[in-house]
Amino acid sequence: MGRKHIPQRTCIECRITRPKRELVRIVRLAEDGVTIDETGKKSGRGAYLCRRKACWEGALSCGRLEHALKTFLTDEEKGRLRAFADSLSGVKELEDMQARTGSSAEQRR
């Protein structure tokens, strides 16, 4: 039996390709404007970002997210997205660093 296909997506900021489930989808909806798509299944124009705070800050500050979604973000939408970015702690970045170096909390004990 063959292996199951895992959909891949690219972060619009760092351009790293990862499994779709590891990224956060931001979607532009006709009726609701720009919002975070937790399920990844809403219909509308979407863009993907890593769960790294640096990617969110970069995409929001330089207009890369607006370009990818082909729209202008309102102050309210930017505020919601920045609030979500602030909720992303450095935990994911720490996990990425540990995966690269091969160290973890259990190995240090």
Summary of the structure (lengths in Angstrom):
residues: 109
radius of gyration: 15.6
end to end distance: 39.7
largest distance: 51.7
contacts: 264
relative contact order: 0.16
helix: 43%
strand: 20%
